[in-house]
Amino acid sequence: MYRPDRPMSLEDLPSSYWAVQLIALSSAQELQGFISTLQMDGLTGAMIKTNNKIFYVALLGVYETRAAAQLAAKERPESLSRYQPYVRSLGSLQAAMARAEQLPR
């Protein structure tokens, strides 16, 4: 898993990196509940817009290569075995995040 020397937002990471998305939920509260229930280091979340709908996604992590992301998805902890991870380019995630940020508040 990619671990920067200093805290960075997902938007500031290279778009050529890869993310492992665990689940998409319909509210920020559901996402927070999901993350706090699992109590795993490294889990993070993001708000995205896909198909004109807003989702809150939980991410297992960000990886420098697709192969590393696929391996992390395959070797995810047993507590995550019921989820079907989605390995996606960080660029696609960043674009979905940008679409969500354009919504009126």
C-alpha positions as CSV (number, residue, x, y, z in Angstrom):
1,M,0.0,0.0,0.0
2,Y,1.2,3.5,-0.8
3,R,2.0,5.5,2.3
4,P,3.2,9.0,1.7
5,D,5.7,10.7,3.9
6,R,3.1,13.3,4.9
7,P,-0.7,13.3,4.9
8,M,-2.1,13.8,1.4
9,S,-5.5,14.0,-0.1
10,L,-6.6,11.5,-2.7
11,E,-6.8,14.4,-5.2
12,D,-3.0,15.1,-4.7
13,L,-1.8,11.6,-5.5
14,P,-0.8,10.6,-9.1
15,S,-3.7,9.6,-11.3
16,S,-1.7,6.7,-12.5
17,Y,-2.0,5.0,-9.1
18,W,-4.7,2.4,-8.3
19,A,-7.3,2.1,-5.6
20,V,-9.2,-0.9,-4.1
21,Q,-12.8,0.1,-3.5
22,L,-14.6,-2.2,-1.1
23,I,-18.1,-0.9,-1.0
24,A,-20.3,2.0,-2.2
25,L,-22.9,3.3,0.3
26,S,-25.7,5.9,0.0
27,S,-24.7,8.2,2.9
28,A,-21.7,9.5,4.7
29,Q,-23.1,8.1,8.0
30,E,-23.3,4.6,6.5
31,L,-19.7,5.0,5.4
32,Q,-18.5,6.2,8.8
33,G,-20.4,3.3,10.4
34,F,-18.8,0.8,8.0
35,I,-15.3,2.1,8.6
36,S,-15.7,2.3,12.4
37,T,-17.2,-1.2,12.6
38,L,-14.2,-2.7,10.8
39,Q,-11.6,-0.9,12.9
40,M,-8.9,-1.4,10.3
41,D,-5.9,0.9,9.8
42,G,-5.7,2.4,6.4
43,L,-9.4,2.4,5.4
44,T,-10.5,5.7,4.0
45,G,-13.5,7.0,2.2
46,A,-14.5,9.3,-0.5
47,M,-17.7,10.9,-1.9
48,I,-18.2,10.2,-5.7
49,K,-20.7,10.8,-8.3
50,T,-21.5,8.0,-10.7
51,N,-24.4,7.7,-13.1
52,N,-25.8,11.0,-11.7
53,K,-25.9,9.5,-8.2
54,I,-23.8,10.2,-5.1
55,F,-22.1,7.4,-3.3
56,Y,-19.7,7.2,-0.4
57,V,-17.0,4.6,-1.1
58,A,-14.8,2.8,1.3
59,L,-11.2,2.2,0.1
60,L,-8.9,-0.6,1.2
61,G,-6.0,1.5,0.0
62,V,-4.1,3.2,-2.8
63,Y,-1.3,1.4,-4.6
64,E,1.4,2.4,-7.0
65,T,0.6,-0.3,-9.6
66,R,-2.4,-2.2,-10.7
67,A,-0.7,-5.5,-9.9
68,A,-0.2,-4.4,-6.3
69,A,-3.8,-3.3,-6.0
70,Q,-5.0,-6.6,-7.4
71,L,-2.9,-8.5,-5.0
72,A,-4.2,-6.5,-2.0
73,A,-7.8,-7.1,-3.2
74,K,-7.1,-10.8,-3.5
75,E,-5.3,-11.1,-0.1
76,R,-7.7,-8.8,1.8
77,P,-8.3,-9.7,5.4
78,E,-10.8,-12.4,6.2
79,S,-13.2,-9.8,7.7
80,L,-13.5,-8.3,4.2
81,S,-14.1,-11.6,2.4
82,R,-17.8,-11.0,1.8
83,Y,-17.1,-7.8,-0.2
84,Q,-16.2,-7.9,-3.9
85,P,-13.4,-5.3,-4.2
86,Y,-13.3,-3.1,-7.3
87,V,-9.8,-2.3,-8.5
88,R,-9.9,1.1,-10.2
89,S,-7.5,3.7,-11.4
90,L,-7.0,6.5,-9.1
91,G,-7.7,8.8,-12.0
92,S,-11.2,7.4,-12.4
93,L,-11.8,7.8,-8.7
94,Q,-10.5,11.4,-8.7
95,A,-12.8,12.2,-11.7
96,A,-15.8,10.8,-9.8
97,M,-14.8,12.8,-6.7
98,A,-14.5,16.0,-8.8
99,R,-18.0,15.4,-10.2
100,A,-19.4,15.1,-6.7
101,E,-17.6,18.3,-5.6
102,Q,-19.4,20.2,-8.4
103,L,-22.8,19.6,-6.8
104,P,-24.6,22.4,-5.1
105,R,-24.5,22.2,-1.4
